[in-house]
Amino acid sequence: MRSEATSSSSWFGRIPPTATSAPSGGSGKCRHFIFFSSSCCKTTNTISCGSNGPTTHSSSSSPSTRSYSRRWYNPLRRKPFDEPSPDVFRHWIDADPNPISSQERFSVVSYNILGDKNAFKHRDLYQNVRYEYMKWNRRKRLICQELIGLNPDIICMQEVDRYFDILNVMEKAGYAGCYKRRTGDNVDGCAMFWKADKFRLLEQTSIEFKEFGLRENVAQLSAFEMRNTKSRRVLVGNIHVLYNPNRGEVKLGQICFLSSRARIVAEKWGNIPVVLAGDFNITPQSAIYKFLSSSELNIKSYDRRDLSGQRSCHLVQVFEVKKEIINPFAVMDRLLPNGWTDEEVKVATGNAQCYLAVHPLKLNSSYASVKGSPRTRGINGEPLATSYHSKFFGTVDYLWYTKGLVPTRVLDTLPVDILRRTGGLPCKVRTVERVGFAISCCMTQKLHESVSAWDDIVHFQGFLKKLGSDHLALVSEFAFAEAINECNDYMSTSSEKIAMH
């Protein structure tokens, strides 16, 4: 029989120490609107060159994988962005009550931008989307306009396969960037951008999960220091978790490993607070979501094929458009025993003799922490949907944070009814027609129609008219907690759990 204790053979113990050289030095809820204005390196190390001199970034990499991290010749000099300005905006929702925090604040974006190759490789997912809306040049322009209009301090992108296309635009807006491509034959990866005049990069490391038997996915970890307040530091992680809904053990293993590596880097720089962004490919109702928020999960109680919750987010199940067609193979699949093999347990927890998965960070979700409208949020406070295509409607993107930070506001997502009218993302939505409809209803005294229409106008008239991806960008503003010493014990609870097990 397997014990619930964690032994020294766990892959938690296999995490090598991070050895990276770096430069020395070192009362009610309110709605706001934001207007959107319109080199390859060696595979074992990633080099960034900036005003502070070269910085070497560690990377768990294989000879077949490339990492890119480039700083332009003058990172503190902003250049004008000459793209046209679209008239689109979304709603900011303030934290209620407004948390006690410092004046130093920063915003983080998590955005799966839909890789160019994947958009056409999986064309069946976008049957309801016009062909011209899928073209990369159009989507790149919309994505960059949206991001520059949001003016975030740090951007975490997933599914990036045209990194230099985006970098060329973001550099002109004052951002520096780094990139990590997935291993194997994959061409997409994760990219991170930050404002070079606000943050100094202390360390950048990337993770190749293949080295630990966790498939071809990758992740990034970057430690930053605010230039105007050098005592303020933060570690930002960026991950695109494996998609496959049936491989819950791999998803769990990837998240465990990222969290463990994040703890090491955070401790190295003085127990700094952590933000984990990304497409986690799990739903808010899933067991893995509970694992992220509670720091532990006994996998023995679950079927690994249901750990992510993705299998319940097909359009037929979400919208109940028609009765689900009973597939005899699907029925058999549900009836099969959900026993775990030793290898699956090892992948999930890092130890074939332990059913308890544990991660060392005490995490909270920024969106779940900032109360939103029931039109856009689910029971646990997460967005009802961050991704929509012909085979999926639900939430898989998140912004997690640890003690030492407090979310002060988030950019709200879109209501289900509005997303559903698009037929799928990417899209172009004409809100002007809806405004005209509401005015017409009022003029004709059709109050029962106008109430609903005017509610849409008041609360959502500014939602995105043009979307360049099948995901919505999540945006959260964070402030450093007033009690700085709180961040020193943000891992204590989880550390005690690991010691106990």
C-alpha positions in Angstrom: 0.0 0.0 0.0 1.1 3.6 -0.7 1.7 5.9 2.2 0.5 9.5 2.2 4.0 10.7 3.2 6.4 12.4 0.9 9.8 10.8 0.6 13.1 12.2 -0.4 12.7 10.6 -3.9 10.1 13.2 -4.8 10.9 15.4 -7.8 10.6 18.3 -5.4 14.0 17.3 -4.2 15.3 17.1 -7.7 14.9 20.8 -8.3 18.4 22.1 -8.8 19.4 25.3 -7.0 19.0 28.4 -9.3 22.4 29.6 -10.2 22.0 32.8 -12.1 24.3 35.9 -12.4 22.5 39.2 -12.4 23.4 42.9 -12.2 24.4 44.1 -8.8 22.2 46.4 -6.7 20.2 45.7 -5.6 -15.9 52.1 0.0 -18.1 50.9 -2.6 -17.1 49.2 -5.8 -16.4 51.6 -8.6 -16.4 51.2 -12.4 -13.9 52.9 -14.5 -13.3 52.8 -18.3 -10.0 52.5 -20.1 -9.6 53.7 -23.6 -7.4 51.9 -26.0 -5.3 54.1 -28.1 -4.7 53.1 -31.2 18.3 37.0 -32.0 18.7 33.9 -31.1 21.0 33.0 -28.1 22.8 29.9 -26.9 20.4 27.2 -25.8 21.8 26.8 -22.3 21.7 30.5 -21.5 19.7 33.5 -22.4 21.4 36.9 -22.6 19.6 40.3 -22.2 21.5 43.5 -22.8 20.3 46.7 -21.4 21.4 49.9 -19.8 22.7 48.1 -16.8 24.9 45.8 -18.7 24.5 42.2 -19.8 22.4 39.9 -17.7 22.7 36.1 -17.9 19.5 34.2 -17.6 19.4 30.6 -16.5 17.4 28.1 -18.5 16.6 24.5 -18.2 17.0 23.9 -21.9 18.0 21.2 -24.4 20.0 21.7 -27.6 16.8 21.6 -29.6 15.2 24.5 -27.9 15.6 28.2 -28.3 15.1 31.1 -25.9 15.1 34.7 -26.9 15.5 37.7 -24.7 16.4 41.0 -26.3 16.7 44.6 -25.1 16.8 47.4 -27.6 19.7 49.8 -27.8 18.1 52.4 -25.5 15.5 50.8 -23.2 14.6 54.0 -21.4 13.7 56.0 -24.5 10.1 55.6 -25.6 9.1 55.7 -29.2 5.8 56.7 -30.6 3.4 53.9 -31.6 2.0 54.8 -35.0 -0.8 52.3 -35.3 -4.3 53.7 -35.7 -6.4 54.1 -32.6 -9.5 52.0 -32.2 -12.3 53.3 -30.0 -12.6 50.4 -27.6 -12.5 50.1 -23.8 -13.3 47.8 -20.9 -14.4 48.3 -17.3 -12.1 48.4 -14.3 -13.5 47.2 -11.1 -12.0 48.4 -7.8 -11.4 46.2 -4.8 -14.1 46.7 -2.2 -13.2 47.7 0.4 -10.1 49.4 -0.9 -7.2 47.4 0.7 -4.6 49.0 2.9 -1.5 49.1 0.7 1.5 51.2 -0.4 1.5 53.8 -3.2 3.8 51.6 -5.3 1.5 49.7 -7.7 1.9 47.7 -10.9 -0.3 46.0 -13.4 0.0 42.5 -14.9 -1.6 41.0 -18.0 -2.1 37.3 -18.8 -3.0 36.7 -22.4 -3.1 33.6 -24.5 -2.9 35.3 -27.9 -3.7 32.2 -30.1 -0.6 31.1 -32.0 -0.7 31.8 -35.8 0.1 28.1 -36.6 -2.5 26.8 -34.1 -5.1 29.1 -35.5 -5.0 27.3 -38.9 -3.9 23.9 -37.7 -7.1 23.6 -35.6 -9.4 25.4 -38.0 -12.3 23.3 -36.9 -12.4 25.3 -33.6 -13.1 28.5 -35.5 -15.7 27.5 -38.1 -17.9 30.4 -37.0 -15.1 32.9 -37.4 -14.6 34.8 -40.6 -11.4 33.9 -42.4 -10.1 37.4 -42.4 -10.4 37.6 -38.6 -8.0 34.7 -38.3 -5.2 36.3 -40.3 -2.1 37.0 -38.2 -1.4 40.5 -39.5 -4.8 41.6 -38.4 -4.7 39.8 -35.1 -1.2 41.0 -34.3 -2.4 44.6 -34.8 -5.4 44.2 -32.6 -3.5 42.4 -29.9 -0.8 45.0 -29.8 -3.2 47.9 -29.9 -5.2 46.4 -27.0 -2.1 45.8 -24.9 -0.6 49.2 -25.5 -4.0 50.8 -24.8 -4.1 49.0 -21.4 -0.6 50.3 -20.7 0.3 47.4 -18.3 3.6 47.2 -16.5 4.2 43.5 -17.1 2.7 41.3 -19.8 2.6 37.5 -19.8 1.7 35.9 -23.1 1.1 32.3 -24.0 0.9 30.5 -27.3 3.4 32.9 -29.0 4.9 31.7 -32.3 5.6 35.2 -33.8 7.6 36.6 -31.0 9.7 39.0 -33.0 6.7 40.4 -34.7 5.3 41.4 -31.4 8.6 42.4 -29.9 9.2 44.9 -32.7 6.0 46.7 -31.8 6.3 46.4 -28.0 9.9 47.8 -28.1 8.6 51.0 -29.6 6.2 51.3 -26.7 9.0 51.1 -24.2 8.9 47.4 -23.3 11.7 44.8 -23.0 11.0 41.2 -23.5 12.1 37.6 -23.3 10.8 34.4 -24.9 10.9 30.6 -24.3 9.8 28.3 -27.0 8.3 24.9 -26.2 10.4 21.9 -26.7 10.1 19.2 -29.4 8.6 20.1 -32.8 6.4 22.9 -31.3 6.8 26.4 -32.6 5.0 28.4 -29.9 5.9 29.3 -26.4 5.7 31.8 -23.6 6.8 35.5 -23.8 7.1 38.1 -21.1 7.3 41.9 -21.6 7.9 44.6 -19.0 8.3 48.4 -18.9 12.0 49.0 -18.9 11.7 52.5 -17.3 9.8 51.1 -14.4 11.3 47.7 -13.7 14.9 46.4 -13.6 15.2 42.7 -14.4 17.1 40.9 -11.6 16.8 37.4 -12.9 15.1 35.4 -15.7 14.9 31.7 -15.7 12.9 29.3 -17.9 11.6 25.8 -17.2 11.5 22.9 -19.7 9.1 20.4 -18.2 10.4 17.7 -20.6 13.5 17.4 -18.5 11.3 16.1 -15.6 9.0 13.8 -17.7 6.2 16.4 -17.8 5.8 16.8 -21.6 6.9 19.6 -23.9 5.4 22.6 -22.1 7.6 25.5 -20.7 7.3 28.2 -18.2 9.1 31.5 -17.3 10.1 33.1 -14.0 11.4 36.7 -13.8 12.4 38.6 -10.7 11.9 42.4 -11.0 12.9 45.4 -9.0 11.1 48.7 -9.3 13.5 51.4 -10.4 12.2 54.2 -8.3 11.9 52.1 -5.1 14.5 49.5 -5.0 13.1 47.8 -1.9 10.1 46.7 -3.9 10.7 43.5 -5.7 8.4 40.9 -7.2 8.7 37.5 -8.9 6.4 36.9 -11.9 5.8 33.5 -13.4 4.3 32.7 -16.8 3.0 29.2 -17.8 0.9 27.5 -20.5 -0.1 24.2 -18.9 -0.7 21.1 -21.0 -4.1 21.3 -22.8 -5.0 17.5 -22.9 -8.0 17.2 -20.6 -7.3 13.6 -19.9 -3.8 14.1 -18.6 -4.6 15.7 -15.2 -1.6 14.2 -13.6 0.7 16.1 -16.0 -1.1 19.4 -15.4 -0.7 18.8 -11.7 3.0 18.0 -12.0 3.7 21.0 -14.1 2.0 23.4 -11.6 3.7 21.7 -8.6 7.1 22.1 -10.3 6.5 25.7 -11.2 5.4 26.6 -7.7 8.4 24.9 -6.2 10.9 26.6 -8.5 9.1 30.0 -7.8 9.7 29.4 -4.1 13.4 28.9 -4.6 13.8 32.1 -6.7 11.6 34.1 -4.3 13.7 33.1 -1.3 16.9 33.9 -3.2 15.8 37.5 -3.5 14.5 37.9 0.0 11.2 36.1 0.1 9.7 38.5 -2.4 6.0 38.2 -3.3 5.0 36.1 -6.3 2.5 36.5 -9.2 1.7 33.5 -11.3 0.0 34.2 -14.6 -1.0 32.0 -17.5 -3.4 29.7 -19.3 -3.6 26.9 -16.7 -6.1 24.8 -18.8 -8.3 24.1 -15.7 -11.7 25.4 -14.8 -12.7 27.2 -11.5 -14.8 24.1 -10.4 -11.9 21.7 -10.9 -9.8 19.8 -8.4 -6.6 21.4 -9.6 -8.1 24.9 -9.0 -8.8 23.8 -5.5 -5.2 22.5 -5.3 -3.9 25.9 -6.4 -5.9 27.8 -3.8 -5.5 25.3 -0.9 -1.9 24.2 -1.6 -2.7 20.4 -1.4 -4.8 17.7 -3.0 -5.2 14.0 -2.3 -5.4 12.7 -5.9 -6.6 9.3 -4.7 -10.1 10.8 -4.5 -10.2 11.8 -8.2 -10.1 10.4 -11.7 -7.1 12.0 -13.4 -9.2 12.6 -16.5 -11.5 14.9 -14.5 -8.9 16.8 -12.5 -9.0 19.8 -14.9 -12.7 20.1 -15.3 -12.4 20.8 -19.0 -14.5 17.9 -20.1 -17.6 19.7 -18.8 -17.1 22.9 -20.8 -18.2 21.7 -24.2 -20.7 24.1 -25.8 -23.5 21.5 -25.7 -23.1 21.1 -22.0 -22.6 24.8 -21.2 -25.4 26.3 -23.4 -27.7 23.2 -23.4 -28.5 24.0 -27.0 -29.5 20.4 -27.7 -29.6 17.1 -25.9 -26.2 15.6 -25.7 -25.7 12.7 -28.1 -24.9 9.6 -26.1 -21.6 8.2 -27.2 -21.2 4.6 -26.1 -17.4 5.0 -26.0 -17.8 8.0 -23.7 -20.1 6.0 -21.4 -17.6 3.2 -21.2 -14.9 5.7 -20.5 -16.8 7.0 -17.5 -17.4 3.4 -16.2 -13.7 2.5 -16.4 -12.0 2.4 -13.0 -10.1 5.5 -12.0 -7.2 3.8 -10.4 -3.8 5.4 -10.6 -0.6 3.7 -11.8 2.6 4.2 -10.0 3.9 6.3 -13.0 0.9 8.5 -13.0 1.2 9.1 -9.2 4.9 10.0 -9.7 4.1 12.4 -12.4 1.4 14.1 -10.4 3.1 14.3 -7.0 6.8 13.7 -7.7 6.7 10.5 -5.7 5.2 7.1 -6.7 4.5 6.3 -3.1 2.6 9.5 -2.3 -1.0 10.4 -3.2 -0.8 13.8 -1.7 0.2 16.6 -4.1 1.5 19.7 -2.3 2.8 23.1 -3.5 4.8 25.6 -1.3 2.9 28.8 -2.2 -0.1 30.3 -0.5 -2.0 31.6 -3.5 -5.1 33.7 -4.1 -6.7 34.6 -7.4 -6.9 38.3 -8.1 -10.2 38.1 -9.9 -11.8 36.0 -7.2 -10.5 38.5 -4.7 -12.2 41.5 -6.4 -15.9 41.2 -6.5 -17.5 41.6 -9.9 -20.9 41.5 -11.5 -23.0 38.3 -11.5 -23.2 38.8 -15.3 -19.5 38.2 -15.6 -18.5 36.1 -12.6 -19.3 32.6 -11.3 -20.1 31.4 -7.8 -16.4 31.4 -6.7 -15.8 34.9 -8.2 -13.8 33.8 -11.2 -14.9 35.0 -14.7 -17.6 32.9 -16.3 -15.5 32.7 -19.5 -12.0 33.7 -20.6 -12.0 31.5 -23.8 -14.6 30.7 -26.4 -14.4 28.7 -29.6 -16.6 26.0 -31.2 -15.6 23.3 -28.7 -15.1 25.2 -25.5 -16.7 27.9 -23.4 -15.3 28.6 -20.0 -12.4 30.0 -17.9 -8.9 28.6 -18.0 -6.8 31.8 -17.5 -5.8 33.1 -14.1 -3.7 35.6 -12.2 -2.5 34.2 -8.8 -0.6 36.1 -6.1 0.9 35.5 -2.7 1.1 37.5 0.5 3.0 40.8 0.2 0.6 41.9 -2.6 -3.0 43.0 -2.7 -5.1 43.3 -5.9 -6.5 46.9 -6.1 -8.5 46.5 -9.3 -9.1 44.1 -12.2 -10.3 44.6 -15.8 -13.7 42.9 -15.9 -14.5 40.3 -18.6 -17.6 40.1 -20.8 -21.0 38.7 -20.0 -22.0 35.3 -21.3 -24.8 36.7 -23.5 -22.5 39.1 -25.2 -19.8 36.5 -25.8 -22.3 34.1 -27.1 -23.6 36.6 -29.7 -20.1 36.7 -31.2 -20.4 33.0 -32.3 -16.8 32.5 -31.2 -13.5 34.4 -30.9 -11.6 36.1 -32.5 -14.4 38.4 -33.6 -15.6 41.9 -34.4 -18.6 43.1 -32.4 -20.7 46.1 -33.4 -22.0 47.7 -30.2 -23.3 50.7 -32.1 -26.2 48.6 -33.4 -27.1 47.6 -29.8 -27.1 51.3 -28.7 -29.4 52.1 -31.6 -31.7 49.3 -30.7 -32.0 50.6 -27.1 -32.7 54.2 -28.2 -35.4 52.8 -30.5 -37.0 50.9 -27.7 -37.1 54.0 -25.5 -38.6 56.1 -28.3 -41.4 53.6 -28.8 -42.0 53.2 -25.1 -41.2 49.5 -25.1 -40.0 49.6 -21.6 -39.8 45.9 -21.1 -37.2 45.7 -23.9 -35.4 49.0 -23.2 -34.6 48.1 -19.5 -32.5 45.2 -20.6 -31.0 47.1 -23.5 -30.1 50.2 -21.4 -28.5 48.0 -18.8 -26.2 46.6 -21.5 -25.4 50.2 -22.5 -24.7 51.5 -19.1 -22.5 48.6 -18.0 -21.1 47.2 -21.2 -21.3 49.7 -24.0 -17.5 49.9 -23.9 -16.6 46.3 -24.3 -14.1 45.2 -26.9 -15.4 45.6 -30.4 -12.4 43.8 -31.9 -10.8 40.8 -30.4 -7.6 39.3 -31.8 -7.6 36.0 -29.9 -9.9 33.2 -28.7 -9.0 34.2 -25.2 -9.7 37.4 -23.2 -6.8 39.3 -21.7 -6.9 39.2 -17.9 -5.5 42.4 -16.2 -4.9 43.0 -12.5 -3.4 45.9 -10.7 -1.4 45.0 -7.6 -0.1 47.1 -4.7 2.5 46.0 -2.2 1.0 45.2 1.2 1.6 47.9 3.8 3.1 45.4 6.2 6.2 44.4 4.2 7.1 41.7 6.7 4.0 39.8 5.8 5.7 38.5 2.7 8.4 36.8 4.9 5.9 34.2 6.0 3.8 33.8 2.9 5.2 30.3 2.4 5.2 29.2 6.0 1.9 27.3 6.1 2.7 25.3 3.0 6.3 24.6 4.2 4.9 23.2 7.4 2.6 20.9 5.3 5.6 19.6 3.3 7.5 19.0 6.5 4.6 17.0 8.0 4.2 14.9 4.9 
